[in-house]
Amino acid sequence: MAELSFYVGVIGNVISVLLFLSPVETFWKIVKRRSTEKYECLPYICTLMGSSLWTYYGIVTPGEYLVSTVNGFGVLAESIYVLIFLFFVPKPKFLKTVALVLALNVIFPVITIVGTRTAFGYAKTRSNSMGFICAALNIIMYGSPLSAIKTVVTTRSVKYMPFLLSFFLFLNGAIWAVYALLLHDVFLLVPNGMGFVLGTIQLLIYAFYRNAKPNIVDEEEALAPSQPLLS
């Protein structure tokens, strides 16, 4: 069973790396167009926050080194995405986005890590508290791409709901849920099980609107220079 969980964890690491790399095409478009257009930053901010804390959870929890290694890579990848987003975000939304990044990617992780180390003296208790917090944040991470649904429904276009991100969130939730079952780790099982469900919902929405006739008016408004490009 331990050997099986190791191989499943390795597969999970590969899929997680692909998940972290899936936005590369999106950010290449942002760099080429020098604008974030209607793309949402929230999924990447939430993923960076979650990756940071899962890295710490893997470090303080015996036997969870596969969790810490892949999330360490995630911290690096998501940091790059967030920095690119900040560089190209429209000026009216810049300060709001910076405040969100500071709150969720700096202040909250520092308070959480320092708080758990100060409040809990036993390593097991500290690990469990971090697991509970990471599980809650993982649910937010899996659900964050749903913030693009309003744009998808309004424009009847999946242009601003990247398929690869939704697909790898679905796949990532599925494989890590299996890994959690093998290790009997409820902190990994609950959020990744929900991630599998939320990823399925996102894929269904993508499939429904993939061939829909776009709402031209809303598409034009979304791309109009005079309109805020980040909602």
Salt bridges, closest charged atoms under 4 A:
GLU37 OE1 - ARG33 NH1 2.96
